[in-house]
Amino acid sequence: MFNLSNAVDYYYWPTPNGQKVAILLEELEHPYVAHPLNISNGEQFSPEFTRISPNQRIPAIVDRETGVSVFESAAILLYLAQRRGQFIPADTKGAADVMQWLF
């Protein structure tokens, strides 16, 4: 069983960008709690979600361990990779190559 105190709250809808974050969380083997937001019903416009994602778009995360919230899929992927120390090379050229493909 995962320790949920260091989990990531993951707000998504099953769109391509929404799925990218789930794939990385699975690859990192990091615990997360999925919170689907039905964007067809406008659930992303709720005041609660707007506090997490000011642009009211999915995906978004809240890192329970740090209290940091991040929105926009590329920003989330970069945050998680850096936070976990995986998938981002330490050397400048390698990091630049990853960033080019990410962005």
C-alpha angles and dihedrals in degrees: 000000000000123000101241095196088082095038127121119239103224119199113194152134119217096266124128092262092044092053095051092071094049090051092053093045089053092047090050090047087225119155116248140169114222119220111187115209114197101223090186087066094043095247089146089070095065116121090238093056093041088062088058098038112024092189088055094231131128140268107054134150140201115206103216092199096057101020089233118145120202131186132189117060098248092048090050093049091050092046093050094045092050094042093052095038094235137118095015115095117226094225119086097236093048092048091048091052091052092047092052092056093042096051 
